[in-house]
Amino acid sequence: MVGLSTAWHLCRAGLEVTIIEKDRVAAGSSWGNAGWLTPPITTPLPEPAILRTALTAMFSPNSPLYVPLRPDVDLLRFLLGFLRHSTSAAWRRAMAAYVPLNRESLEAFDELAAGGVREPTHPTADFLACFREVEQHRLLMDEFEQIRAAGQPVTAELLSGDEVRAIAPAVSAAITAGIRLGGTRFLHPPHYLQALADAAMADGVVLREAATVTQVDGGTPVRAAGVRVRDASGEDEEIRADVVVLATGSWLGRLARPFGVRMVVQAGRGYSFTVPADPMPEVPLYFPMQRVACTPLAGRFRVAGMMEFRKPGDPLDPRRIHAIVRATRPLLSGADFDDRQDEWVGSRPCTPDGLPLIGPTRSPRVIAAGGHGMWGITLGPLTGRLVTELVTTGRTPDVLLPLDPLR
Ligand SMILES: Cc1cc2nc3c(=O)[nH]c(=O)nc-3n(C[C@H](O)[C@H](O)[C@H](O)COP(=O)(O)OP(=O)(O)OC[C@H]3O[C@@H](n4cnc5c(N)ncnc54)[C@H](O)[C@@H]3O)c2cc1C
């Protein structure tokens, strides 16, 4: 999402753009995510409440958060940094950086639509958070209070279980309360990413798939930068460019580190699958206590969840899928969890302070654009616009200053 959005904007600004993708369009985290565009809840991940969940549930394969016990220096650095930033004060600081981004994030999708991206985004007044016990809604309402206090508007209305079912009849009688959240949209991630790639290519962006960047040369003020690229047959090639944008999601660390980016980008792996539902919910559903996110996608319902700190390339662990099924089946009586398709694992690019890494590195010709964690779909198009402003003016937009990749 981040790479394609950036390519689209750079090309519109009149630059010649080549995308080097090691696999294919939407091979990374941007494929199987929940597709929520939810600025009111686009907030930093490290916070005191997540820490409490983590400490009670961390090492169980059934919990929504899983940290395998294995020696890994980067994972340890990530966890210690995450711990340090899980305070109210650090959350407020990071949230202050999100507020101006959230203000513009949906409008950035309208800009793509006006510029020829054919797949729609779906505004909804009925994004629903669902709870088994009435008191549980308090946790989310308290969170909204803190988000409002940080300057981010949130409109939320408390609903009864029956009011939730009137909007989404597939929700089971186990749900006794809900919250209707305003100001959100959702999209079909695979369709949207393909439409964005098609629009970028129609404008002249060159897309090279099955080509891996193995090394980056930062150039000098007078000499172009470059990348070494290995294609599927193992052939190496050097490509020179005025600017290289690293938008490699959870794989950002290795290529960015030689340019002074010391912050760890840790894969926070999430899982998803789709199920049929009758009647099919027409709106996204959120089960905050189970940390499960659901979205209607072209006739099926995508169910997504889990946060597993492992390597991005590790294989899918079926135990996580089963844990999501166990947590969600009692809450969605209208869904058939035995008819699962598109089982998927993907890696949220998480940073210890919960903020993306966007901006110039030690080489002004190498720009980092990644580390969006839970929110790279919501913030992808805006990131592309801001990176393009940086590249074309040579000046870092003010909203990017707290996201400095060298912090
Ligand atoms: C279960 C789940 C649910 C989520 N739900 C939401 C949601 O509802 N809303 C939201 O906003 N966000 C959501 N997210 C987060 C979101 O998916 C990510 O933040 C976002 O997709 C990151 O986009 P990206 O472009 O930075 O990375 P990616 O989509 O991972 O793209 C990186 C690309 O770089 C390529 N690449 C890597 N290394 C190289 C190399 N050396 N050479 C060439 N190519 C390379 C990869 O193949 C990949 O295609 C969710 C994530 C998960 C896992």
The ligand as an SDF file (V2000), in Angstrom:
LIG
                    3D

 53 58  0  0  0  0  0  0  0  0999 V2000
   -4.4220   -9.1050   10.3410 C   0  0  0  0  0  0  0  0  0  0  0  0
   -4.1110   -7.6690    9.9710 C   0  0  0  0  0  0  0  0  0  0  0  0
   -5.1490   -6.7410    9.9160 C   0  0  0  0  0  0  0  0  0  0  0  0
   -4.8650   -5.4140    9.5920 C   0  0  0  0  0  0  0  0  0  0  0  0
   -5.9050   -4.5330    9.4570 N   0  0  0  0  0  0  0  0  0  0  0  0
   -5.6500   -3.2480    9.0900 C   0  0  0  0  0  0  0  0  0  0  0  0
   -6.7270   -2.3280    8.8950 C   0  0  0  0  0  0  0  0  0  0  0  0
   -7.8960   -2.7020    9.0350 O   0  0  0  0  0  0  0  0  0  0  0  0
   -6.4410   -1.0480    8.5620 N   0  0  0  0  0  0  0  0  0  0  0  0
   -5.1430   -0.6100    8.4180 C   0  0  0  0  0  0  0  0  0  0  0  0
   -4.9310    0.5690    8.1620 O   0  0  0  0  0  0  0  0  0  0  0  0
   -4.0980   -1.4760    8.5340 N   0  0  0  0  0  0  0  0  0  0  0  0
   -4.3200   -2.7720    8.8730 C   0  0  0  0  0  0  0  0  0  0  0  0
   -3.2810   -3.6460    9.0320 N   0  0  0  0  0  0  0  0  0  0  0  0
   -1.9070   -3.1560    8.8760 C   0  0  0  0  0  0  0  0  0  0  0  0
   -1.5540   -3.0070    7.4050 C   0  0  0  0  0  0  0  0  0  0  0  0
   -1.8640   -4.2070    6.7290 O   0  0  0  0  0  0  0  0  0  0  0  0
   -0.0670   -2.6790    7.2430 C   0  0  0  0  0  0  0  0  0  0  0  0
    0.2970   -1.6030    8.0670 O   0  0  0  0  0  0  0  0  0  0  0  0
    0.2270   -2.2850    5.7840 C   0  0  0  0  0  0  0  0  0  0  0  0
   -0.2540   -3.2720    4.9090 O   0  0  0  0  0  0  0  0  0  0  0  0
    1.7160   -2.0610    5.5720 C   0  0  0  0  0  0  0  0  0  0  0  0
    1.8830   -1.7080    4.2320 O   0  0  0  0  0  0  0  0  0  0  0  0
    3.3190   -1.6190    3.5790 P   0  0  0  0  0  0  0  0  0  0  0  0
    3.1230   -1.1970    2.1770 O   0  0  0  0  0  0  0  0  0  0  0  0
    4.2110   -0.7950    4.4520 O   0  0  0  0  0  0  0  0  0  0  0  0
    3.9030   -3.1120    3.6820 O   0  0  0  0  0  0  0  0  0  0  0  0
    3.5710   -4.4290    2.8270 P   0  0  0  0  0  0  0  0  0  0  0  0
    2.1570   -4.4570    2.3780 O   0  0  0  0  0  0  0  0  0  0  0  0
    4.0400   -5.5830    3.6250 O   0  0  0  0  0  0  0  0  0  0  0  0
    4.4470   -4.2560    1.5360 O   0  0  0  0  0  0  0  0  0  0  0  0
    5.8410   -4.3790    1.5310 C   0  0  0  0  0  0  0  0  0  0  0  0
    6.2470   -4.9460    0.1780 C   0  0  0  0  0  0  0  0  0  0  0  0
    7.6610   -4.8840    0.0450 O   0  0  0  0  0  0  0  0  0  0  0  0
    8.0800   -6.0480   -0.6480 C   0  0  0  0  0  0  0  0  0  0  0  0
    9.5130   -6.2440   -0.3390 N   0  0  0  0  0  0  0  0  0  0  0  0
   10.0580   -6.4950    0.8730 C   0  0  0  0  0  0  0  0  0  0  0  0
   11.3900   -6.5750    0.7880 N   0  0  0  0  0  0  0  0  0  0  0  0
   11.7250   -6.3670   -0.5090 C   0  0  0  0  0  0  0  0  0  0  0  0
   12.9540   -6.3050   -1.2200 C   0  0  0  0  0  0  0  0  0  0  0  0
   14.1430   -6.4750   -0.6100 N   0  0  0  0  0  0  0  0  0  0  0  0
   12.9040   -6.0540   -2.5540 N   0  0  0  0  0  0  0  0  0  0  0  0
   11.7270   -5.8720   -3.1820 C   0  0  0  0  0  0  0  0  0  0  0  0
   10.5260   -5.9090   -2.5490 N   0  0  0  0  0  0  0  0  0  0  0  0
   10.5200   -6.1420   -1.2290 C   0  0  0  0  0  0  0  0  0  0  0  0
    7.1640   -7.1350   -0.0990 C   0  0  0  0  0  0  0  0  0  0  0  0
    7.1100   -8.2620   -0.9780 O   0  0  0  0  0  0  0  0  0  0  0  0
    5.8380   -6.4000    0.0010 C   0  0  0  0  0  0  0  0  0  0  0  0
    5.0520   -6.5260   -1.1570 O   0  0  0  0  0  0  0  0  0  0  0  0
   -3.5270   -4.9940    9.3360 C   0  0  0  0  0  0  0  0  0  0  0  0
   -2.4930   -5.9410    9.3580 C   0  0  0  0  0  0  0  0  0  0  0  0
   -2.7750   -7.2720    9.6610 C   0  0  0  0  0  0  0  0  0  0  0  0
   -1.6600   -8.2600    9.6570 C   0  0  0  0  0  0  0  0  0  0  0  0
  1  2  1  0
  2  3  1  0
  2 52  2  0
  3  4  2  0
  4  5  1  0
  4 50  1  0
  5  6  2  0
  6  7  1  0
  6 13  1  0
  7  8  2  0
  7  9  1  0
  9 10  1  0
 10 11  2  0
 10 12  1  0
 12 13  2  0
 13 14  1  0
 14 15  1  0
 14 50  1  0
 15 16  1  0
 16 17  1  0
 16 18  1  0
 18 19  1  0
 18 20  1  0
 20 21  1  0
 20 22  1  0
 22 23  1  0
 23 24  1  0
 24 25  2  0
 24 26  1  0
 24 27  1  0
 27 28  1  0
 28 29  2  0
 28 30  1  0
 28 31  1  0
 31 32  1  0
 32 33  1  0
 33 34  1  0
 33 48  1  0
 34 35  1  0
 35 36  1  0
 35 46  1  0
 36 37  1  0
 36 45  1  0
 37 38  2  0
 38 39  1  0
 39 40  1  0
 39 45  2  0
 40 41  1  0
 40 42  2  0
 42 43  1  0
 43 44  2  0
 44 45  1  0
 46 47  1  0
 46 48  1  0
 48 49  1  0
 50 51  2  0
 51 52  1  0
 52 53  1  0
M  END
$$$$
